[in-house]
Amino acid sequence: MHIHYLAHAELRSSNPSEGAVLKALPATMKLTFTEAPSKDKSVVTLGGTRLHLSSSPSDAKTLVADLSKVPHNVRGPVVVAWRSVSADDGHVADGVIHLTVASGPASPRTEQAAQVPEPDSGSGDVIWYAGLAAAFVILLAIGISVALRRPGKGTRGAGR
């Protein structure tokens, strides 16, 4: 019998999946979780842009992210960041999905869009710093926990 000690809506799978190499971004991306996430409280972003989410009509554990408004000229590595909030208990989980959009023959639309300067993509830095801060907090909590469990010096066997 499998027991969940910490109930979080963790990502079980996605379509496209982690590491997929695509010719172009699809119109939608499906994210399936271990339990039903709250559509209204969960967030999925691509390149720092928040994507519209809908619930899958066939599976309460699946959210569908709308990629139709993402520019068609996206090429190279793409990071989809997700944050799920469990519908039943409000627990939060997050992560990223790495995709690659392969370079192909340029269409007239792609060439025209390539002439427009890209906005500053500082959102990747935010994710990196958030991860670094989370790691620091975890290490600090472990250090405090170890320090509190260690018996104090001179408290036993003093005999004076």
N, C-alpha and C positions, 0 to 999 in steps of 0.2 A: 504494500500500500504506500503510495507516494503522499507525503505530507508537506504542505507549503508552510514553512515557518514565517516567512516574510512574503506576504501577498503583494506582488507588484505586477503591473501589466508590462512584462518584459517582451521585447521583440522576439517572436518565434521565427518569422520569415518575412521576406519582402519580395515583391515582383515589380521591377527587376531586383535581383538579389545582390548581396554584398560582392563586390569585385567584378560585376558584370561589365562587359565591353559592348557598347551599343553603337549603332550607326547614327542614331538620333534619339533624343529623349522621347519617351512615349507621352501620350496625352494625360495618362494617370499613372500613379504608382500605388500599389497595394501594400499595406503594412499589417501583418497579422501578429497579434499579441497572445500571451499565455492566458490572459483573462480580458474581459471586455473593458476597453478604455472609454473615458468620457470624451466624446467628440468635441464638445464645447470647451473643455479645459486642456485637451492635448494640443501640442504644437508640432508642426513639421515645417522645416525651412530648407531652402536650397539656395546656397550662396548668400545667406542672410535675409532672403526674402521669404516671408511667411506665406505658406501655401494654404489654399482653401481645403478644408477636410469635409468629407461626408462619410456616413456609415455605410458599410456594405449591406445591401438588403438581404443577402444570403448568409451572413456570418457576423454576429455581434462582436466578435473579437477582431474584426478587420476594419481598418480605416482606409479610405481612398483619398489620396492627395492629388489635387488637380495641378498638373504641370503645363496646362495649355497656355498659360500666360508667361511662361518662361521663354526668353528670347530663343528663336530657332537657331541662332548662330553659336550656341554654347558648344565648345569643343574642349577636349582634354579631360583632366580629372575633375570630378564633381563630388561634392560632399553634401549628403542629405542628413541633416541633424533632426532628431526626433526627441520629444519629451512627452511621455504618456502619463496620464493621471487615471488611476484605476476608478472605474465607475462605481464600484461597490464600497470601497474603503478610502479612496482619495490618496493612496500611496503613489509616489512619483518615481518614475524610472526614465532614463535618457540614454542616448547613444547616437552613433553616426553610421551611415551606410556609404561606402565609397564606390562610385561608379566612374567609368571612363566613357566619354563620347568620342568615338574615333573620328579622325579627320577624314573627310571624303572630298570628292570633287566639289568645288565651290559653286553654289547656285548663284544667280544674279542677286537674290535676296540676301544671301550670306555675304557676298562681296560688298553690297551697299551697307549692310549693318556693320561690317568690319571697319568702315570708315568713321563710324561714330565712336568717340573715345569711351572706353569702359569706365564705369564709376569705380572709385576706390574700393577695393575688396578687403577692407579692414575687418570684416565680420569673422574671417578665419582666425584673426588674432584674438578676438573676443572668446571664441571657443577654446583656443589654446590656453589663454590666461585663466579661463574658468576651470579647465581641467587641472591646471597647475595649482590653482587655489584649492580645489577639492582634494588633490593629493596631499597638500600641505596640512589641511584640516584633518584628514584621516591619520596621517603620521603623528600629528600633535595629539590626537585623541588616544592613539595607541601608546604614545610615550607617557601621557598622564595616567592611563590605565595601569601600565606597568609600574610606574612610580607609586601609585596608591596601593598596589597589592604587595609591595616589598615591605617586610617588617622593618620597623625603625631600629636603628642601631642603639644598643644599650638598654633596650626594653626588657630583655630576657636575661636571666642569670646574673643580674647586677649584684645581688647578695650583699648589699651594703646597708 
